[in-house]
């Protein structure tokens, strides 16, 4: 990334400045109107706002970035030191190769799970505040500084075991199920390889694979190496894909003529992105990189390549298909739209052949995964507020219809195709009964690159909501006050299914 020299500017929190392609972002000079003109009120408001300029200064940005780095390192130190609530199943099994190279260097920092939960919650809240400061002040620092901080944060997280969920071991479980034990992961479950060492680390023992055929195929070679080696290959690959994802955001922002510093900061310094997405080593980055690649190709008017690249994302997670109608909006002319669809067809054919060769006519198991619930999912909370029993099957079906309507409205009405894709993705996230914090990363790059300030603010608000919903403080508070968001017929049925799939 090129080093764009930072300049002190009046901060526009959660807004993106349009700049000339390849040039540093600068704010236009404020020209105060003559006394008595209609703009006197606006000028007065600007003058009153000047004492707050320190919020957007370089010093604030550096303090915020430093706080994020220290907070991330502190959380990683707590995770590697000893078995804890930060690393699922670590009280049962926590080998040195999982804990990482810092395990022998950092002692156990907390002996009490309650104290650790309090410290973890406090650190995440502190990181949210630091993130907001950085987003407001990021135009005061150089791109080089931002890039160094982003890489540094990723290297710290690479040394951590997967935090909060053990999806990484599920990936390896399905890979070994298919490649090593010759059982189709779309028809069989990890419990059928009970004596495989990966089963002791996996979480979804009775759930057939919900992941796309391309991702499943990419993980198959990992079945032929030892579990520790496969584990570290997935970690390194995930970190590399996350950095590529951030680099593509930077690249697309420059192609759009926007300030890349703001776009990168909005995503890369988000605590949910850092601790839950990168720190959990989730495979969403294997979808997001080709999805951003499709956007980059579209911005370069390489329509056929854009459509083909999007199919790679869809073959990892079907979620990415939401972007397709908005690529057609971006193409504008009939001939270009045909090229996008041709590219989709050319990209889908080899992927379909790969899927048929490895998995036959079996498809990812999305139905069972969509039947489990998290109590704080937006769909469940809305269902409780409406007194319909939480996220009932009927409400989830209506929410799915709502997603289609939002996509159609944005397709026909929103001239900004990136913002339209962002709003549609937000609707998809809100419709899910099973909602994890890192899902917000699906929408963050679209919010960062689009022109909608409201979308950016909503993406940050959703990040904060999901983070607060999942911190130990919240669970402790609800437990002490007898609040159970899944204490409904739909919630009890979902909890029963989740227990069955996990045991």
N, C-alpha and C positions, 0 to 999 in steps of 0.2 A: 504494500500500500504506500502511496506517495505521502510524504509528510506535508500536510496542509497547515501552514502556520496559523495558530489561533489568534483571534482578535477579540478584544473585549467588546461585548455587545449588550444591548438591552435584552434580557432573557425573555423569551416567549415560551413559557412552560408548555410542553407537550404540543408544540407547533413546529412545523418544518419549514425552513427558509428555502425558497427556490433560488438557485444560483446558476450561473453559466456553467455549462459542462466543463469539468476539469479545473474550475477555479475555486478558491476558498470562499466560504460563505461570508458575506458582509451584510449588515443592515443598512438600508438607505438612510441618509441623514434626515433627522427630524426638522422640518421647516415650520417654525412657529408662525401662525397667522397674525395678521395685524389686529390690533384691539378693535373690538366691535364686530368682527367678522363672525359668521355662523359657526366657525370652528373653534371659537374661544373655549368652549366647554371641554372639547377634546384636548386642547393644549394644556388646560389647567389640570386635567387628569394625568397627563404625561408628566407634568412638573411634580405633582404630588407623588407619582410612582418612583421618582428618581432616588429617594433615600433607600429603596429596596434593591438597588443595582448590585449591592454586594452579593446577593443570592446568586447572581450569574457570573461572578468573578472567577478567575483562574484558581485562586486560593480555595474557594469553595469546592470547585471540581476536584482538585487534588486531595482535599480532605475527604470528600465523598468516595473517591476511588480507593484511597488508602483504607478507609473504613470497610469497604467491600472486600478488599484483599485480606485484611486482618480477620474480619468476620468469617470469611470462607475458610481460612487456615485454621481458625479456632474450632469450627465445626468438624473439619477433617481430622484435627488432632483428637477430638472427642471420639470420633468414629473408629480411628485406627488403634487407639490405646488399649482397648479391651472390649469384650462383648457388651453390647448396650442396646437400648431401644432404637438407636439410629440405624442399626443394621439388623434387619429381620433374621431370625433363626440363629443369630450369633451366639445366643446363650446355649444353643444345642451343639453347634459346630462352627468353629471360627479359626480355620487353619492360617498359618502365617502367610501363605501365598495369596489368600483372600484379603487379609488385613493390609498387606502392602509393606514396602520397605521401611516405613516409619514406625512400624509396630514395635520393634525392639528399641526404638529411640525415644518414644513418647510413652510415659507411664499412664496408668489409669487416672483420669482427671476427676472423675466423679464415681463414688461408690453407691450413691443413691439414685435410683431411676427418677424420682421426683425432682431432685436437684438438677439432674441432667436435662430433664424435660423443661424445667424453668429456664435454665441457661440457654438451651436451644431456641426456645420461644423468644427470649429476650434478644438473642443475637439476630434472629430473623427479622424482628421488628426494627432493630437498629439498622439492618441492611436495607430494609424498605425505605427508611428515612434517608439513608445515604444515597440510594438509587434516585429518589426524587430530586435531591440536591444535584447529583451528577447530570441528570436529564436537563435540569434548568440551566446548568452552567457549562455544559459540554462544549458550547461554541467558543469558549475561552481557552481551550487547550488544543494542542495539535493532534492530528491524526496519528502521528507516530506514538505519542503518549498513550492514546487510546488503544492502539494495536499492541503495544508492550503490555499494558494492563490486561487486555483480553487473553493474550497468550499465557501470561503469568497465572491468571486465574485457572485456565484450563490445565496447566501443568500441576498446580496444587490439587485440583480435583482428580487428576489421573492417579495420584498417590492414595486416593481414598477407596475403600470398599464401596459397593453400591449401597446407597442410602435409601431408606424408607420402603422400597419394594425390591424383590429379587427377580425382576423380569429378565435380567441378563441370564440367569441360570435356566429360566424357562426356554429362552432361545436355544441354549445349548442342549437342553433336554429334548426338544423337538428335532434338532439336528441329529442327535445320536439315535433317537427313535427311528428316524427314516434311513439315515446312511449306514448306521452300525447294526441296528437290529432289524432292518428291512420291514418296518411297519410304517404305513402311510400316516404321517402326523395329522392329517385331516380326518382320519377315521379311527385313530387310536390315541391313547392318552399316556402320559408319562408314568403312571402307575404300572403300565405294562412292561416297563423296564426297571422294575422295583430294585433289582440288584445292581443296577448301574450306579456308579458313585454320584452322578448328577442329581439323582432323585432326592438325596438328603438336603439339597440346597434349593430345589425348585419349590414353587408355591402352588401352582395350578396342576395338581396331580391327576385330576379327572376331567380336565378340559382339553379337548382336541384343539389344535393350533388355530388361532384367529388371525395369524399373520399371512401376508401375501406370498404368492409362490416365488417371486423373485428373491425376497428376503430369505425365505426358507432354503432356496437353492444356494444362495450365497453362504449360508451357515453350514451346509452339508460337509464341506471339507474339514471343518473344525472337529468333526466326530472322530477323525483318524489321528488326532494328537491327544496328548494327555489333557485332563481337565484344567490344571493350572495354566498350561500354555494357551488353550482355547479361551480361557477366561481373560487372560491378558491381551490376546489378539483382539477380542471384542472390545475391551476397554480402550486400547490404542486406536482401533478403527473408529470407535464412537467419538473420541476426542478429535481425531482428524476430520471426521465428517462435520462435527460441530464447528470447527474452525473454518472449514470450507463453506459452511452455511453462512457464517458471519462475513466471510470474504465476498460471497455473492450478494449479500445485502449491501455492502459497501459499493460493489461494482454496479448494481442496479440503481442505487441512489445517484451515482455519477452519471449514468446513462440518462436518468430522468432530469438531471440538472439540479438535484437537491443536495443539501448539505449531508455528506456521508457520515460526518461525525455524529449528528443527531440520530440518524437511522440506526447506526451501529450501537450507540449507547442505549437507545430505547429497548433493544433486544438483549444485547450481550451483558449488560449490567443488571438486568432484572433478576432479583433473588430467586424467583421461581425457575427461571431458565438455568441459573447456576446450580442451585442445590437440588432441585427436583428433576430437571431434564438432563443436564450434563452429569450431575452428581449421582443420578440414578442409572446412567448409561443406558438410556432407552433408545429403541430403534427408530424413533420418530425422525431422527436426523437423516436416516437413509431414505425417507420419503421427502423431507424438506429440501435436501440438496438438489435432486432432480426437479422438484417443483419450482425452486428459485431459478434453476437452470432454464426451465421452460419460459419463465418470465424474462430472463435475460435475453434469450433467443428472440422472443417477441419484440423486445425493445430494439433489437438490432434488425428487425424485419426479416428474420430467418424463420418463416412461418412453419415450414415443414419440420424443421428441427425442433421447434417449440412443441408441436403436437407429439412428436415421437418421444421427446424427453419427458413430457408429462405422463406418458404411459409407463415409464419406468417408476415414477412416483406412485401411480395407481397400483402397480404390481407389488409394491411394498405395503402400502396401506390404501384402501379404497377411498379414504377420506379426501385424497388429493383430487378426486374427480370433480369436486366443487369448483375448481379453477377453470375447467374446460369451457363452460359457456362464456366466461369473461375473456378468455383468449380469443373467442370468436368476436366479442365486442371490440377488442383491441385491434383485430385484423381489419375491421371497418368495411372493406370492399368484398364483394362476392368472390372474386378470384382468390384473394388472400385467405378467406375463410375456407375455401375448398382446399387450399394448400395445408391449412392447419389440420383439417379432417383427414387428408391424405397422409400426413405425417403420423396422426394417431393410428391410422390403419397399418402403416408400415411398421410402426413401433409395436403395435399389439400382436402382429402375426408371430414373430419369433418368441415373444413372451408367452403367447398361448400355446405354441408348440412345446416350449420348455415345460409349462405347467402340465400339459397332457402327457409328456414323456415321463415326468417324475411322479405325478400325483393322479393321473387319469382324469376322470371327470369329477373328482372330489374338489370342494372349494373350502376356503377358510370358514371356520366356525364363528360367525358373527352373531348368530341368533342367541346362543347361550350367554355370550358376554354382554349382549344388550339387555339381558333379562335380570342381571344383578344390579344393585343400586348402591350408591353412596348417599348417606343421609343429607349431606350438604350440597348435593347436586342441585342445580338451579331448578330442574324439573321437579324434584322432590319437594323442595322448599315452596315452590309456587303451588304445588298440589296441596301442601299442608295449609298454606295461607288461604286457599280457596275452599278448604274444608271438604276436599274430595278424596282424602285418604292418601296423600302423597303422590308419588309417581306411579299411578296405576297404569295398567296396560293401555287403557283407553286414552289417558292423558298423554302417554308417550307416542301413541299413534297420531293424536292431534298435533303434538309437537313436531312430528316428522312431516305432517302436511304443512305446518307453519314454515318449516325450513324450505320446502318447495315453493311456497308463496313468496318468501323473502328472496329466494334466488330469482324467481320470475320478475319480481318488482325491481330488483337491482339490475337485472339484465336489460330491462326495457327502459328504466327511468334514470339510472345513474350514469352520467357521462364519464366518470372516473372508474375505469374497469378494475383497477387495483383496490379502490375503496369498496366497490361493489362486491368483489371477491372476499374482502375482509368482513363486511357486514354479513355476508352469507355464511362465512365460517363461524362468526360469532353466534349466529342463529343455530348452526349445527351443534356447537359446544353447549349452548343453553338447552338443547333438546335432549341431551344424553342423560340417561338415568345413572350410568356409571361414569362419573366425572372425576378425573385425576388432575392435580394441579398443573402438570406440565402440558396438558392439552392446550392451554392458552398460547403456547409457542406456535401452534398452527396459525393463529391469527396475527401474532405480533409482527412478523415481517411485512404483512400486507398493510397493517396499520402504519408501520414506519415508512413505507414507500408510497402509500396513497396520500391523497390531498385532504382527507377528512380529519379535522382536529377532533371532532366528537368521537370518531372511531379510535383515535389514539388515546383519548382520555378514558374511554370505555375499556380498552385493552389493559390499561394500567389499573383501573378500578377492579377489573375482573382478576388481575394478577394478585392484587392485595386481598381481595375477598377469598380467593382460593388458598392463599398462603395462611391467612388468619383461620380459615376453616379447618386446616390440617395441622396446625401447631398443637403441641401437647397442652398448652394452656386452655385451648378451647375445649378439648376432650375432657380435661379435668373439671372445668367449669360446668359443662353440661352434665357430667356424671354426678357432681356434688349437688346439683339442683334437680336431679331426676329427669333430665331432658333426654329423650330418646327419639330422634327424628325418624327412625325406622320402626317405631312401635305402631304399625298399622298393618292391616292384612297384606297389602302389597309389600311393605317393608319386611314383614316376617317371612313371607314366601321367598323374597329375594335373599334374605339372610340364610334361610335354609338351603337354597340352591348354592349360594356362595360357599357354605360349609361343606356341602357335598362335593363341589368342584375342587376344593382346596385340600381336603383330607387325604 
